[in-house]
Amino acid sequence: MSTRDEGEGGKARRKAAMAVLVQADAAEIAAHLDTIALPAHENLREAENGLVMVRGRVGGDGAPFNLGEATISRAAVRLASGEVGFGYTLGRDRDKARMIALCDALVQSRDFADSVEAKVIAPLRTAISARHAQRAAEAAATRVDFYTMVRGEG
């Protein structure tokens, strides 16, 4: 199996890719994946919807409690070369979960990791950063500064 996920460098690369992919829209991921000649792959786990329990803590560091349930979609994909990728996303978007799993497997592949980083992950990261900057600018435009005037009494 030719895998890039050897040691902390591979784990960090996968983690960074997943952080970008979960924030992107399914249509954006699909558009960027279309620019790559995808290798043969199979679905290990068909994309499916399910529920996870969301846990919280009182005051951020107190005893844990069950806050509620959240809907997620998950999938698993194996490339012909043996790399296995997993994809999870909030909501009921099975296609997005499958594409995330495929990207996860590709990021681990020696043959496709650099291509996926350059043609999928980097453009998505740029688009997400631009959206965040735009939201921050819109929020800053509505900012109100309050100040208190002090009287000149002794």
Secondary structure, DSSP 4 states (H G I P E B T S, - for coil): --BS--SHHHHHHHHHHHHHHTTS-HHHHHHHHTTS-PPPEEEEEEEEEEEEEEEEEGGGTS-EEEEEEEEEEEEEEEETTS-EEEEEEESS-HHHHHHHHHHHHHHHBTTTHHHHIIIIIHHHHHHHHHHHHHHHHHHHHT------PPP---
